[in-house]
């Protein structure tokens, strides 16, 4: 009996199977076909096939049908092969067997099967598949022979002609490829695709002026079609002419024949290249504006345009658009978080609070929103409220990474309240859920160094944090400070130099720490230089003055 659970279904209802099994195989197969094609009921189809196999496990029509139902490519190949071997005279079984081999990636075996198919086939696409399989098997000359045979049998077919030209170019037969493309144009000069094929040949052989002329001819033949414009834009892109490429792309974005989703995906690909984004900003700007103006009803396009406005520095315009995107009848959490992020960037805590409250009213158990509310409460020094919000978020957290983050935030609040025992306890819980929470590892190590306790453990933690997040100025500073507290001043100096080289915020704390390390090494002149820098950057004046007092320096030594 054939095992059918490989299809993803396990037939049930034993009484039904026993009743069905008494029917003739032909009637059971008719039921299977009806269930599969009319009712789209795969389970009922499987039940009927199982009943067939109880009577005849090599019933070819059922095996063939099963090969089409199964989701496992290897099983599809097996069933299709058994169906064909049960009736080698049936060309449909042979064709289905060949298709199953291709889907299953059995290309070498598929070649022989498609050679048999082609010998009996009246379908040009079978020739195309065989040619591709042969070429993939490094038998390009044979692939060309197959395509020549197809042309003799069926006449010139555009898709086969383009494939033939490609193989001619691939084998160095440039003149033959060009002649073939010219012949296609002579036979059908009104088809833009024929001019595109010739242009592609010119482009492949670096005859750019001829290629451009042929692409433009294709555009002239059918300027409303999207294919000639796409081919021309691809030519400019390959040649690195981004201005021309983006200009043509703007024209394409105005073409109604190209589906909107295709335009969106093209824009997303472009937007990933931030270097080109900055260099060709006017063209990018015109492109996304055209897309937005022509598709104002598309929320996805509006979102992309808002992101463009943010990158353009037009934050207020982006914010207005993002607020318009919020649909209170069909709310989406991402629409609120986008507004909240912008308001937070603009340092508008009241607006952040307002939109967070609106979002939480609609999504009361959203952990990100609860976490954000906790952060806002912490910024206002409302520590009890922050703890309550973080604990509420923990109730709805659905993964250990999030739980670790929330416990880390609770630890941060306890540190602000100077409740260090509770702080360390929270950090321990955070690391229990995620031992690689780099931020917790850093904070834990730094606070231990300030308390001058468990310094070896602190060193282990900050070493792990740096392994997880290299070139992080804050983590390098912590490493340097832990080493300083351990008396390993030379090592501390090296790490602090790295931290300062990466620091983009002109941190007063980093300058202060470096001054202390230099002072410990006896480099007093440079130590004072960095203490002065710390003062200029906003360090506590009394702290700096204490460091300049000789008696204090002696005590520090």
Buried (B, 14 or more C-beta within 10 A) or exposed (E): EBEBEBBEBEBEEEEEBEEBBEBEBEEBBBBBBBBBEEEEBBBBBBBBBBBBBBEEEEBBBBBBBBBBBBEEBEBBBBBBBBBBEBBEEBEEBBBBBBBBBBBBEBBEBBBEBBBBBBEEBEEBEBBBBBBBBBBBBEBBEBBBEBBEBBBEEEEBBEEBBBBBBBBBBBBEBBEBBBBBBBEBBEEEEEBBBBBBBBBBBBBBBEBEEBBBBBBBBBBEBBEEBBBBBBBBBBBBBEBEEBEBBBBBBBBBBBBEEBEBEEBBEBBEEBBEEEEBBEEBEEBBBBBBBBBBEBBEEBEEBBBBBBBBBBBBEBBEBBBEBBBEBBEEEEBBEEBBBBBBBBBBEEEBEEBBBBBBEBBBEEBEEBBBBBBBBBBBBBEEEBBEBBBBBBBBBBEEBEEEEBBBBBBBBBBBBBBEBEBBEBBBBBBEBBBEBBEBBBBBBBBBBBBBBEEEEBBEEBBBBBBBBBEBBEEBBBBBBBBBBBBBBBEBBEBBBBBBBBBBEBBEEEBBBBBBBBBBBBBBBEBEEEBBBBBBBBBEBEBEEEEBEBBEEEEEBEEEE
